[in-house]
């Protein structure tokens, strides 16, 4: 144990330096986007020669950006509604499984490690084989598949702090499983479920790969429109929208952290 502690003390400066470099590498692009979004120029340029809020005004008044924003809200909202019951039910059900739990857990979190491009193509071809046409509903289903594992992990983390004896005690007092679920287990993990819903919404709102391949023409989500605009013209409006999305993501993460924070 003493040798391990001595090794950790020796390697601590190296690990800390590496962690700081990684954080800087991840944050520098974000720090560049924010000043560019306030540029008064016509093209993307860093640092901007002058500052202005013209591009934020253009984004808020442009019907195309508004339609894409509303489309993202709609798709993310429906996907969250589908993902939260699926992930929560999986967490509650797997808690009662004694055999094969590791295998089932691996299956449940598999969508998080499968390349999104593979998932998009699978959904597209699967819907076509069934005689349908991939569209907004397919996109909602695909985003729900991506968000369900996140909900499962968040709710499972909340359930880990719940004593299983509480459920057994309720059963011994005459409550059956539906009553135990509604009156004991769900209230105890309600904050975790709410936090998981916020995270799932943020993930679906900012998802880009499935949106790019499954969004019908004229019904693009906000990430898809950002990509299309970036491929056509280098306008600072793209940076303005990106700054708004970053702010929304930070707000959702903070809200989720508040909701899932355990009481002492």
N, C-alpha and C positions, 0 to 999 in steps of 0.2 A: 504493500500500500504506500509506503514511504517513497519507494522508487517511482511509483506511478505519479504521486504528487510532485516529485521533483521533475519528472519528465514534462508534466503539464505546465509547470512554472517556466521551464526552459522554452517550451514551444508557444507559450501564450503570446509573446510579442509578434511572432510570425503569423499566428492565426488571426490576431487582431488586425495586423496590417493587411493581410489578404482580405479579410471581411470588409475593411474600409475601402479597399480598392474596388471590390465588387459592388459595394453600395454606390460609390462614385460613378462607376461605369453604368449602373442602372438609372441613376438620377440625372446625369448630364443631359441626355436627350429631353427629359421633361423640363429641365431648366432652360433649355434652348427654345422650346415650343412656346412657353409663356411670353417672353419678350416679343417674339415674332408675331404672336397673335395681336399685339397692340401696335403693329407697324402701320405707318401711314402710307407706305409704298404700295405698288401694284403687284409686286412679285415677292416671293419668299426670299428674305435676306437677313442674315445675322452678322453683326448686330443691326437692328433697324436704324435708319438714318433719322427718323422722327417717329413720335408716338401718337397714336390716335385710336379711338374706339369705333372707327368706321366699319371695320369688318364684323364686329359683334352686332352692330346695328343691321348690317346687311344680312347676317345669318338669321337674326330674329324676324326680319321682315320678308325673307325669301320664301315663297310658297314651297319650293322643292325641299329646302332644309326642314321646314316645318312638317311637311308630309313624312319625311324620313324619320324625324324625331317621334312623331305620333305612331308611325309603324313600328318603331323599336319598342315603344311603350306597350303597344298592343301585343306584339309577339312575346316580349319578355314577361308580361303579365300573365298571359295564358300558359306559357311554359312553366312559370313559377307555380301556378295553381295546379298543374299536373305533377310537378316534381316534388312539391312539399308532402302531399299524402303518400306518394310512392316511397320517398326516402324515409319519412317518419314511420310508415308501416313496416318497412324493411328493418329499421333499427329496433322497433318494438318486437317484431317477430323473431329476429335473429337472437335476441336476448334470451328467448325461451328454447332455442335449439341447443342441444348438447352434443350431437354427433354431426360431423361435417361442417362445423361452424367456419373453419378457416377457408374451406373451399367456397362456401356461399359468400363469405366476405370478399374473397378474391373476385368472384363473379360480379358482385354488386359494385365494386370500385373499378372494374375493368374499363368502363367508358372514359374514365379519367386518363388512362394511359394509351388508349387506342388513338392513333392519329385521326384528327378531325376530318381530314380529307377522305380517309377510308370510310368513316361514318357517313359523310355526305354522299359519296358515291354509292354506298350500300343502300342508303335510304332512297336515293334517286332511282336506282335500278330496281329495288324492291317494289316501290310504288308502281313503276312501269310494268313489272311482271304481273302485278295484281290488276292491271287494266286501268290504273288511274294516271294522274298527271301530278308530278311533284310541284308543290306551290307553298303557299303560306302555312297551310295546315301541316305539311310535311316538315317545314322549318320549325314550327312550334313543337312538334313531336321530337325532332332531333335535339333541340335545345333542352327540352325536358329530360331527355336521356343523359345529356351532359351534366345537368344540374342535380339530378337525383342522387348521385354518389356524394356530392358535396353536402346535401341535406342529410344523407345517411350518416356521414362522418360527424357532422356537427351535433345531430341529435344523439348519436351514440356516445359522444363525449359528455353530453349532459346526463345521459342515463347512467354513466359510469359512477356518478356521484350520488345516485339514488340507491338506497339500501333495498335489495330484493325482498327483504323480510317484510317491508311495508305491504307489498302485494300479497304475500302469503297471509299476513295478518288480516287483510281485508277479506280474503277468501274464507278464512276461518270464522269470520263474523257473518258469513252468509252471502257475501257479494259474489256474483258470478263474473266471468271474464269481461263482458262488455261494461259492467258497472265498475270493475276494478280499473279498466282502461280509461273510462271517462272521468271517474271521480278521484283516482289516485295517481296513475302514471302520467297522463297528459297534463294535468295541472302542475306536476312537479317539473316537467320539461318544457313548459309553455314558453319560457324565455329562450330556451335553445331552439325551439321550433321557429319562433319569431326571428331570431338572429339568422337561422338557416334560410328562411324565406328572403331576407334582405340580401344575403350573399348570393342566393340563387338568382334573384332578380338582377343584381349587378353583373353576374356572369353572363346571363342571357342577353342583357341589354348591350353589352360590349362584345359579344361573340361575333366574329367576322368570317370565319371559313365557311361554316354552314350557311350563313346569310348570303355570302357571295355566290355559292353554287345553287342554292335552293330558292332564293328570292325571285319572283317573277318580274319581268321587265315592267317598270313603272311603279313597283311596290317595294323599292329597295329600303332596307333598314339604314340607320345612321352610319354604322361602320362600312357598309357596302358603298354608300354614297361618298364617304370620305375617300375610299379607295378609287372609285371611278373619277372623282374630281382630281385626285392627285395624279392619275394617269393621263388626264386631259390638259390640265393647266395648274401651274404652281401658284395658286392664289393664297394670300394670307388668311382667307376665310377658312381654309382647311385647318390652319393653326388655331384659329379662334374656336372652331368646333371641337378640336382636340383638347383645348384647354378646358372647355365646358365639360367634356366627357371625363377628363382627369379629375376635375373638381367633384363631379357627381360620384365617381368611384371612391374618392377619399371620404366623402360624406357617408356613403353606404357602408364602407368598412368601419368607420367610426361608430355609426349607429349599430351595426352588428356587434361590435366589441362591447358597447354599452349593454345591449340586450343579453348577450351571452355571459356577461361578467357574473361570477358566482358571488352570492352574498356570504359574508363571513358569519 
